[in-house]
Amino acid sequence: MKTNTSENNQENKNEPCLCNMTDELKEKIMEFSEDYMHFLDAAKTEREAVKEAVNIAKSHGFKDINKKRSLRPGDKVYGINRNKSVYLAVIGKEPLTDGFNAVGAHIDSPRLDLKQNPLYEDNGIALFKTHYYGGIKKYQWTTIPLALHGVVALTDGTVKEINIGEAPEDPIFLVTDLLPHLSGKQNSKKMSEGVPAENLNIMTGSFPTVTDEESSVKATILALLKEQYGMEEKDFRSAEIEAVPAAKARSLGLDKSMVAAYGQDDRVCAYPGLMALMDIDKPERTCICILTDKEEIGSVGNTGMKSHNFELFLMDILEKNGISNSYAPQRMLSASKVLSADVTAAFDPTYSDVMEKNNAAFAGRGISIKKYTGARGKSGASDANAEFVGHVRKIFEDNNVAYQSSEMGKVDEGGGGTIAYILADRGMEVLDCGVPIHSMHSPYESASKYDIYMAYLGYRAFLLNA
């Protein structure tokens, strides 16, 4: 049954909710959350998330679609898009042109990217210049331990992976902030202006290399990079290095009821969606999990959802099933049903003034469906059909999935978007459906373990029954 967001309805003992949780269910929730936290620690960037997802998929019998000449019901395949997006499918018994069921999430998260020419020295300190990615509150990224993750592509074709700051013996990195004694002018500014983007410079060293000609900290850093990665300063031009929080995912609260971690927007939906697909063997209808990149900056580029690489994956599936009709891909898309698996804002008692309680999502009350997203007058929204929302509700209720219905804050406070409108543009039935989280886009977000597990159950029920 549907879990209503109003406080009074929580007393209905027939509805699935935290108050009715059995010991058996709690054990499953805790076990699933432990695996999820391991995934978060291993997948702090979109590249790492793809790598982890593919490793999980391979352990469940999935094969690279490029190595398959033909497909038949029950086959499990994946396709990687430039190591930043991945599409996974379990082929169903029904004709492919009758559509598929899918869960689509994004695996990029707000962060600090190193600039193309990042390294400089100023008065005995070596620093990296950064360019923030996605919507962040800049002041939140000062004075927290940072790790560097990414790749450097050398001109000889070698690609070196970088991961510094996660192991106990590793150094960490830091963006400094003003001491309170000298921050009078800073304190008088708006919060959004207190830390300018060009001040998000990462401290990276202070020991100089001394020669007869000069003393240079920058030279020390370059020598270490050359020794460890074979890179020179000019190789930053072809590097993708992200600064992310060095903290590990942890259980939150004395009761360990929540997960606190970086990157839960949107890996808190991506992981349950992925694991839901892993449970499926020979479905009636083809089931797909989409893990895409660049949502935080508009789903642009050839690894974002706006690209047509997902359609190429679908065309490969059709072709390997002997279907070459030029209309087949569009017929397949138009007949398909998708949950856009993205987070929403959880009601925060500390900041309740921006929420409208009747339509807020609450931590611990299950997965949240959002008929529409967008900002203010539904600008940029995907507004799902009532019939499809009813269809999804029935699936959840028939499968005892705790869920709620919500919007993201009061109408004129702002809003947000997902990949839903992009999928809807291609003819699919789409509904936003994700986990409520606190402190969204911060370096350390939190989510209810109950809601995370309900997302897994809900996505699995949808894939099998939509």
N, C-alpha and C positions, 0 to 999 in steps of 0.2 A: 504494500500500500504506500501511497505517497506520504512523505514526511512533510508536513506543513511547516512553514517557517514561523508561524505565530507561536508565541510562548504557551498559550493555553492548550494548543493541540498536542503538545508533547506528553500530555497525560493519557493519551489514547494508547493503551497497552497492546493494541493489535498492530500498531505500526512498527516497522523495523527502525530502531534507533538505539543510541547508546544505552538508554535505560533498560533495554531488553537484551543486552548482549550476554550470551552464555560464555562459560569458561572455554568451551571448544572453539567458539568464534574468536574469542580474544586471543587464544593461542595461535590461530591461523593469521590473525591480523599482525601479531608481533613477529611471527616468522617471516611473513611477506615483507614487512617493513625493514627487517634486518637486511634482507636481500636487496631491497630498494636502496638502502643507505650505502651498501657496497657499490651499487651501480653509480650512485651520485659521486662517490669519491673517485671512481675510475673514469667518469665521463663529465669532466668539467668544461669541455669545449664541444662544439658540434662534431669535429673530427673524431674526438675520443668517444662520443656517444655513438657514432656510426660504427666504429671499431668494436665497441662493447656489444652493440645490438647484433652485429654480424656474428660475433663469437657465440652469443647466446643462441642465435638462429641455427648456426651450424651444429651446435650440440643437440638441437631438436630436429635434425635431419634436413634442414634447408640447404638448397644448392644454388650456386650462381646461375641465373637465368641464361647467361651467355654461353654456358657449357651444356645447355639442354637443347637437343634438336627438336624434341616434341614434348608436349605436356598432356597429362591425363588427370582425371579426378583423383585427388589425394596428393598430387605432387606439391612440394613446397619449394618456393623459389624466392630469391631476392635480387634486387638490382641496385647497385651503388652509383650515385651521381656525384662524381668528383670528390669523393671521400667526405662530403658534407651533408648529403641527404641519402636516405636509403628507403626503398619500397620493398615490402615483403608480401607474399601472397600464398594462400593455400587454395588450390584449384578445386572448385566445386563440381557437383554432378550436373547442375542445370546449365543450359546453354549460356555462354559468356555474354551473348548479346541481350540476355535478359537482365544483365546488370550484376553488380557485386555489392557486398556490404563492407564498409571500411571505417576505420578509426584513424583520424589524421591529427598529428601533434607536431609541434616544432621543437627542435633540440638546440637552438641558439639561445643565449641569455645575455643580458646587459653585462658590460665589462669595460676594461680599458685596453685598447689596442695600441701597440707601439707604432709610432709614426714611421714614415719611410726612411727618414734620416733622424733616428731618435737619440743617438748617443752624443752627449756633450759634457764639458767640464766647466764648473763655475766655482772659483775660490776653493779648490782642493776637494770638491765633491763631484763625483761622476753621476750623471742622471740620465734617465730615458724620458723623452717627450712622448706623450700619449694623446690619443684621440678617442674619446669615449664612444661606446657603441650602444645604441638603444637609449631608452628613457631612464635616466638615473637622477638621483639627488646627489650632486657632486660632493657635498660635504661628507656623505656617508663613506666615501672611499678614501678619506684621509686617516692616517694613523692606524690602519688595520694591516695585519700580515698578508702579503700578496705573494702569489706564485706565478711563474712564467710558464705558459704552455703554448705549444705551436710547432711550426715547421719553418725551416730555412731551405729554400731551393737554390743550390749552387749552380753556377754557369756550366758545370760539367754534367748536369743532369741529376746529380745526387741530391736527395732530399733528406735533411737531418731533422729528427724529432727533438724538440726541446721540452723538458719538464723539470723545472727547478723550483724547489720550495715546498714540496710535499713530503719528502722523506725527513725523518727526525734529524738526520745529519746535514740536511740541506740548509743553505742560507735562505732567508726570505727577503722580500722587498717592501718598500714603504713609501707612501706619499705623506709628506710632512704637513703640519698645520701650525698656525700661530699660537704662541703661548698666551694664556688669558691676560697676562700683565701688559701685553702690547697689542691687544686685538680690539681696542676701542673703536677704530674706524670700521673694522670688519664686523663688529657686533651691531653697528648702526645700519648695516645694509640688509636688504631682503635676503632670506635664506638662499634663494636661487642665485644670488649674486655674491654671496660670502666667499665662495671658492670658485674663481673663474676657471674655465676649461684649461687655459694655458698654464694654470698652476698645478695641474694634476701630473706633476713630474715625479718620477720614481727614483728614489735614492738607490744607487747600485754599487757604490764603492768609494773608498777614500785613501787607500794605500797607493802612493805614487811609484812609478818606475823612474829611477833616477839614472840619467846618462850625463855625459860631459856637456851635452848641448842643452838639456832641459830636464825638468821633473814633471811627470804627467800621470795623473790618475787614469785618464782616458786610455793611455797606452797600456796600463795594467789590465783594464777590462778587455781591451781588444786582444791582448795576448792570451788571456784566459779563454775567450771565445774561440780563438784560433786553435788553442790546445785541445779544447773539449769538443768542438764541433767543426773544426776545419774552416771556419768562416772568417771573412774579413769585413771591414766596415761597410764596403759597398754591397755586401750580400744582404744587408737589411732591406735593400730595395726590392728584393724578391722573397721577403719573409712575411709570415703571418704569425705574429707572436702576441698572445693575449695575456693580460694581467688579470688574474682572478683571485678571490679570497683563498688563502692557504688553509683555512679551517676545514676540519672534517665534518661530515654529517653526524649529528648526534641526536639521541633521544632527548626530548624536551619535557620538563616538568617532573615533579616528584613521582608521579604515576607513570612516567614514560609514555604518555598518551599521544605525543606529537613528535614530528621530525623537524629539526632545525638544520638548515643547510643552504649553501649557495646553489643557484640554478634550478630551483624547483619550478619556476616558470620557464620552461614548461615540461621539465623532465618528470614532474610529479604526475603528469598525464601520459607522457611518452612511454614511461616504463610499464605502467599498468596496461596500456594499449598493446605494447609489444608482448607482454606475458600472456595477455588474453589470447592473442593469435597463436602463441606457442602451445596452447591447450587443444587446438583444433586439428583434427586429422582428415576426415573425409566429409566436409560440409555439403549440404544441398546446394548452397549458393557460394560462389567464390568469395573468400574473405581476404581483406587487404589491410595492412598497417602502413601508414605513411608517416615517415619521420623526416621532416623538412627543415630547411635552414632559412635564415634571413627574415623571419617573421617580425622580429623586434625592430626592423628598419623598413617594413613595408612589403616583405615577401618578394623582394626584387632580386635581380641577377639570375644566373643560370642554375643556381642551387636553391632558389626560393620557389614558393608555390606558384608564383606567376609565370615561371618558365614552363615549357611544354615537355620537360623531361619525364614527368609522370605519365603523360599520354604516350610517350615512346615506350615506356615500360608496359603499358596496357597493349600497345600494338604488338610488342614482342609476344605477349601472352596469346593474343588472338592469332598471330601468324603461326606460333608453335602448336596451335590447336587446329590449323588448317583453314583459318578464316581470313580471307584477304579482301572481302567486300569493302569498298572505300567508305561506306556509311557505317560500318560495324563499330569503329571506335566511338563515334558520337551516339549511336544507339546504346552502346554499352554504358556510356557516361549518363545519358538521360534516364536510364532505368535503374541507376544505382542510388544507394542510400548511405549517408555518411554522418558520423558524429565528429564534429570539429572539437577535438579534445584539447581544450585550453583552460587555463585557470581563471577564476574570478576572485574578487575581493571578499575575504571573510569579514563578517561584522566584528569590529574592534571596539570594545566598550570604552576604551580610552579616547577614541576619535569618532564617537557615535553621531556627531552633528552632521557628518557628510553622508550618512546612511539613511535610507527610508526603510524602517524596520519591517514593514509588511512585505517588502520585496527584496530584502537582503538575504545573502547566503550566510549560514552560520556554521562554524567549525563543529564537527561532530554530529551533523545531521544528514550526512550522506552527500553523494555527488550532486552537483547543481546543474540543472538545465536552464539555458537562456534562450528564449524564443528569438530574441534580437539582441544585438550588441550596438556598437556605434556610439556617437557622442551627441548629447542634447537631443535634437530632433531626429534621432536615429541616423545621423549622417555617417555614411560608410558602413551601414549595417547589412547583415544578412538576416532577413526577417522570415523565419521558417513558417511554412503553411501549418494551419491549425490541425489539419488531418495528419500530417507527419508527426507533430508534437504528440498528438493523441496516440499514434502508433508506437512511439518510443515509450510513452508513459505505460502503456499496456505491457510492453516487454519487461520493463523494470518491475512493475507490480506483480506480473505473473511469475517472476523469478526472484521475488523477495529482495530486491535491491533498494536500499534506502536512498531516496533522492529528495531534492527540494527544487523550487523554481525561484529564480532571482534575477535582479538587474545589478549593475555595478554602480552603486551609489545613487544619490539624488539626481534628478534629470539634468539640472543646470550645473552640477558640480564638475562634469567632465565626461568620462566614458572611456571606451577602449575598443579595439578591434582584434580579429583573429583571421585565420585562413578561410573561414566559412564562406565569405562572399566570393572568394576566388573559385571555390568548388561549386558554389551555386551558379556562378556565371557560366559554368560548363554544363549546366543542366541537371546536376545531381540534387536530390533532396538532402538538405543539410540542417543539422541542429547543433548549436554550441552546447557542450556538455563537459564540465570539468570540475576539478577539485578547488574548493575555496582555500585561499592562503592569506596569511597575515604578512605585512611588510613586503608586499610585492615590489619587485625590482630592486630590493635592497641587497647588500652583500650576504645577508643571512635571513632567508625567508622561513616561515614555519607553516606546517600543515598537520591536520589531524590524521593519525594512523587509521582511524576508522574510515574516514572519507577516502583515503588512498586505496584501502582494500575494497570499498564499495565501487570505486572507479574501475578497478580490475574486474569485479563481478559484473558491473553494468556493461562494460565494453565487451566482455565475453558473451553475455546474454544477447547483446545487440548483434554481434557478428554472427551468432548462430541462428537468430530468430527474425531479423529485420526483413 
